[in-house]
Amino acid sequence: MSLRTRVTELLGIEHPIIQGGMAWTATAELAGAVSNAGGLGIIGAGHMPTDILREEVRRAKTITDRPFGVNLMLLTPHIDDLVEMVLEEGVPVVTTGAGNPGKYMNDFKNAGIKVLPIAPSVALAKRLESIGADAIIGEGMEAGGHIGELTTMVLTPQLVDAVGIPVIAAGGIADGRGVAAVFALGAEGVQVGTRFMCASECTIHPDVKARVLKAKDRDTVVTGYSTGHPVRVIKNKLTRILEELDRDNKPEEIEALGAGKLALAMRTGDLEMGSVMAGQAAAMVCRIEPAAAIVEDLVSGAEAVLSRMASVVTG
Ligand code: TUI
């Protein structure tokens, strides 16, 4: 059995499982391993310098012959250079986050790149469909990192009703039950981030993996509402300081204090003053295992739930 949808068809992949393009976390090793396992691996660009991202893209090409993608974080100041590099390197798929990729859409389409923007709302998804997006990634606020306002449970069916292109659900999905649940809502694919943080091939600091494994249901918090770019992270000393600044409505100080803190967490393993971005599903991640085992578990778990549900229907 396998899960075949318009998303597997569109992307030329075996399973409709897309790995979230997490900045400072999703490097060529992880993306290549997910693509080799039949999903779609994504390299997270974040604020990465253009030449370093180019090296990541080239390394991914040596790890996998299968399609992979790059996530472009549209708030980064040198985004135009990153886009140009992605066009030059012939990256097959681009996902975008933290903004509207409209300005680049024609260039992506002319280069034959499949474009999967992340949208946290219906209005933005409709606009993106009208300018040529190939699918929409609807990300609920259960997700880690920069988030919108709506939950996956209410965002997904509204997106499915609003657009004709496939919807990929993201936020709070960490096992086959989550995959089956969003398929029930009409999604044709999933994007999973947090669980892939604990893939063996993920190159983040081992202390961060250990922290995710230890996470309980209420261990994440959203900070930075006053900046207009709220982010979900695991609670620590940094988030306690940020919450106070949020209460005092000091967005500039939050931006200043937040700079460089994601790398501090993911690369240095600073769990107290680093920004340990992870979704609510961190509490559901229980082991470190190869990316291929994660893809297999998501798919076989979803298949088991979906066939069990079909057998409940009688008459
Ligand atoms: O982008 C993400 N998650 C991220 S980006 C990131 S790096 C960062 N660090 C500090 C501040 C901000 C970012 C860490 N995690 N997810 C996708 C996502 N996109 N979530 C929300 C959005 C979004 C928000 C507004 C997409 C479009 C949008 O459009 C506004 C507009 O222009 O209409």
Residues whose N, C-alpha, C, O or C-beta is under 5 A from the ligand:
A	BS01	TUI	A23 M73 G97 A98 G99 N100 I118 A119 P120 G144 G145 H146 I147 G148 H229
